[in-house]
Amino acid sequence: MEILINSGWVILGLVLLYYGAEWLVKGSGELALRMGISPLIVGLTVVAFGTSAPELLVSVSANMKDPPQGDIALGNVVGSNICNLALVLGIAALMRPFSIHKQVLQREMPILLIATGVFVVMLLDGHVARWEGALLALGVVLYTVSSIWRGKKGEDVDIDIDLSEEEIAALKSGGKILLLKDLALIAVGLAALVFGANRLVAGGSNIALELGVPAAVIALTLVAFGTSLPEVATVVVAALKGEGDLVVGNAVGSCIFNLLAVVGITASIAPLAAGSLEMTDLAVMTGVTVLLFPFMLTRRALSRLEGGILLGGYLVYVVLLFFR
């Protein structure tokens, strides 16, 4: 009976993830057009930060336990970033190869590389102190304000949504009521994503425990994957709609948010201890981030071959986790 109930939660979680992603992509895309901001900027801020809410909730909750579970909080961030860059972008590229906006190469990827490097250096002594967390949190505030300012200023604005000129004109001419409608759609979509991910992870974890799968393996795989499910769902829907900027913006923006905001806010509340987190996982996260750069530089696009390499690498990593 318990397995049936948990299976029901898993199914409900999947349904909420799908529709939540649909509403989020639709609302954010129309909001971008209505405000004259590129979908890339919206993907890097509203969508990326919103779909990273599960990572924040899981990490803060884990670190607030008695005793604090800093290794779970940090492992969630590291695992989610690996999932975002390898699994999410890998699936998206296999579904439909997409071009890479020049801003991602010139600004976002360098920021992600720097944030990754700073994060790894902070963990060399085995913990992230409160002042280090505050520094990371300040970084995400500056990044967000800068991204929105650049978008409103008109830098790198390249509307890439599959609508007719008449539909675009109608969206841009909408009033405050339609703007509120877009924001409401985004909010409902985010709520569905967060609750859906929660139910899916909870149901899946309980099923795994009932079948005798070790709790450590569940934490290293299912939790990190589960908190990345909003990104997976959002990117799949965006890829099907041909919104390449939203795909890349969401994945890269979520990784930046995880390193700066999730770690920053969590460590600001209480210092984070690495605990059982292995350097191997940090090396994999750093390696995937570095590898992605030349992939993106090649014809400024991600091909199906490169997507296959990313996805294959992620699957190998997950399999190896079971043999630790």
N, C-alpha and C positions, 0 to 999 in steps of 0.2 A: 504493500500500500504506500509506504514511504517513497519508494522509487517512482510510483505513478504520480504522486503529488509533486515530487521534485522534477519529474519529466514535464509536468504541466507548467511549472515555473520556467523551465528552459524554453518551452514553446512560446509562452507569453513574452519572455525576454526577447526572443528572436523577432516576434511580430512588432513589439515596441521599438526595437532597434531599426527595423526597416522603415516603419512609418515616421519615426522620429527623424531619421536621416532625410527622408523625402521632404518633410516640413522644413527642416533646417536648411537644406540646399535651396529650396524654393524661396523661403523667406529671406535668406541672406543674399541670394542672387538678385532678387527684386529690390532689396534695400540698397544694394550697391548701385544699381542703375538709378534709383530714385534720388540718391544723395550725390550722384556723380563721382562715386568712389569705385575704383576698379575691383572686380571680384577677387583679385589676388590679395589686395589689402584686407578685404573682409575675411578671406580664408585664413590670412595670417593672424587676425585678431579675434573677431567675434566667433567664427566657426572653430578655429584651432583652440582657443582658450576654453570655449564652451564644451567641446568634446573631450577636453583634458580634465574636466571636473571630477570624473571618477578617480583618476590618479590622485588628485588633491585630497578627496574624501578618504580614500584608502590609506594614503601615507600619513595624514594627520591623525586618523583614528588609530593606526598601528603604533605611532610614536607616543600617543597619549595613554596607552595601556600601562598597567603596572605588573611587571616591569616593562619599560618602553621596548618596542620591537623595531628598533631603527633599521635593522638589516632587512626587514620586510618592507619598510617604508622606502628605503633606498633601492632595494631590489625591484620593487614595483616600478620605480622611475627608470632604472636601467633596462629592465625587461621591456617596458612599454616603448622606450626609444628604439630599441632593437626591432621590436614589432612594427612600429610606425615606418621606419626606414626600409626594412627588409621585406616584411610581409605585406604591409599596406601598399607601398609603392610598387612592390613586385607584382601583386595581384592587379593593380590598376594598369600597369604597363602591359601585362599579358592580355588584359581585356581590350585595351585600346592604347597603342603607343601615343605619347603626347609630347608636345614641345615644352621647353623650360623657359619661363619668362626671364629676361635678362636681369631683373631685380633680384631674383632668387640667387643667381650666380654672383652678382656684384655685391649683394648686401646680406641676404638671409643665410646663405650657406657659410660665408665667413663668420657671421655672428654665431651660428650653430657650432662651428669648429672651435671658436674661442670659448664659448660657454662650456663645451665638452671638456676642453683642456683645463679650464679653471676648476670645474667640478672634480676632475680626476686629481688635480694637484691638492685641492682641499681635503680629499680623502686619503692622501698619502700618510697622514698621521692617525688614520682610523676613525675620524669623526668630523662632523661639520658643526662648528661652534655657532652660538647665537649671532655674533657679529658677522660671521661669514654668511649666515642665512639672510640677515638684514641687507647685506651687500648684494646678494643675488636677487632679493625681492625688489630692491631699488633698480636693479638692472632691467627687470621686466617692466617696471613702470615707465622708465625712459624709452625702452624699446617700443612699447605700445603707443605712447604719445607721439613718438617720432614716426611710426608707421602711419597712424591716422593723419598726422599733419602733412606727410608727404602725399598721401592719397587725396586729401582735400585740396592741396596745392596744385595737384594735377600731374605730379611726376610719375612717369611710367604707367599712366592710366591707359589700359588697353582692354576695353570691354570685350569679353569673350563668352557671350551667352547666346544660345541658339534661339533668338527671337527675331521677328521681322522688324523693319524700321518703324512700322506703325505701332507695334506693341511696345517697342522701346520708348517711342515718343509719348505714348499713353502712360507708361510707368513714370517717366520723368515729370509729367505734368500733374501727377497725383498730389493730393493735399495731405494735411496732417492725419486725417482719418486713415488713409491708405498706409501712411508711414507707421501708424500705431498697429495696423493690421499685420504689417511685415514683422514688426518687433514682437507681436503676440505669437505669430507663427514660429519665429525663432525660439521664443521662450518655451512654447509647448513642445517643440521639437527637441530642445535640450533636455527638458524634463522627462520626456519619453525615453531619450537615449540613456540618461543617468539611471532611471528606474529599471529600464530594460536590461542594462548591463548588470545592475545589482541583482536582479532576479535570476539572470542567466548564470552568473558566477556562483550565487548561493545554491541554486538548484544543481548545477554541475558539480560543485564541490561536495555536496551531500551525497550525490550519486557515486562519485569517485571514492569517497570514504566508505560507503556501504559496500563497494566492490573490492575494498582492501588496498586502494592505491595510497602510498605513503603521503602524509600531510605535507612533508617538505617538497615533494615533487609537485603537489598541487599548488603550493605557494609560488614556486619558481616558474610554473608554466601557466596554469589556469588563471591565477590572479592577474599576472602581468598581461596575458592575452585578453582576459575579460575586461580590464579597464581600458584596453585599446579597441574594444569592439565598436564604440561610437565612431572612432576614426575609420575603422574598416567599413562600417555600414555607410558612413557619409561619403567616403571615397568611392565605393562601389557605385552608389547612386550618381555621384558627380561624374564618374568616368562614363557611365552609360549615357549620361546627358551630354557628354563631350565637353565638360567644363574642366579643361586641363589645369587652368590657373587655380581653381578651387582645390583640385586634387593635391597639387604640390604645396600650395599655401597651407592647407590643413595639416599635412604630414610634417612639413618642416616647422611650421609655426607651433604645432603641438609639442615637438621635441624641444624647441626653445623654451616654451612655457613650462614643460616638465622640469628642465634643469634650473631655470631661474625662479619661477613662481612656486612650483610644488615643493622643491627642495628648500627654497628660500623661506616660504611661509612656514613650512613644517619645522625647520631648524630654528626659526625665530621664536616659535612657541616653546620648543624644548630642543636642546642640542641633539643631533643625530649621531648615533654610534653605528659604524659599519657592521660590527658583529661578525656574522658568518658570511657576509658578502665577499665573494672571491674576486681577486684581481682579474681572473679570466673573463668574467662578465664585463668588467670595465674595458678590458682590451677588445672584446667583441664589439661593444657599443662604439668605441672609438674607431675601430677598424671599419665598421659599416659606414660610419659618418665620413671617414676619409675616402673610402672606396666610391661613395656616391658622387663625390665631386667630379672625378674624371668621367664617370658615366654621364653626368649631366652636361659636361663640356663637349662631349662627342656629339656634334651636330645640334647642340643645345636641345637635346631630346632624350627621352628614355625609350629604348626599343624593347620589343618583346624578348629578345635574347638577354638584354640586361635585366629585364624584369624577372626572367626565368632564373638568372644567376642569383639575384637577390632573394627570391622565394626559396630556391633550392638551398641556399646558405642558411636561411632561417630554419628550414625543416631539419637540416643536419644539426644545427645548434640545439634545437629542442630535443632531438633524439639523444644527443650526447648528455643532456641534462639528466636523463633517466639512468645513465651509467656512472654517475658520480659516486 
